[in-house]
Amino acid sequence: MGWRKAWRTLTRAVECPKCGKRQQPVNFCRNVDCRAHMRDTKSPLAGLRFHDLRNTAITKLAESQASDMTVMSIAGHVAVRCLNITAIFAWPPSALP
């Protein structure tokens, strides 16, 4: 399974409110013993993008006092300029000079 299919499967999966089974969105629970109504059940990860997790990981790494070169190598940034552009959006405006 490729990462795109795995990501779609993860972000669309819903949990049955009655039995707790994780499954793809359907009208009724696929568990034969449950069959709970699930039409309005939404995934808690709906709307989450892979890029959101990437940005969070880079921000947390920078906040943990990792060197710029370490952050750049993990993020795939080639130039320090890319890292500086990302840094502008990572911290709240009150923290900027």
Number of C-alpha atoms within 10 A of each C-alpha: 5 6 8 10 9 10 13 12 13 16 18 17 20 23 18 23 13 12 13 12 15 16 17 16 19 15 13 14 25 17 14 8 8 14 14 16 14 18 11 9 15 15 17 12 12 13 10 12 12 11 9 10 11 11 15 12 15 19 17 13 17 17 11 9 9 11 10 13 14 12 19 17 10 11 16 11 13 11 10 12 10 13 18 12 10 14 15 12 11 16 12 9 9 6 7 8 4
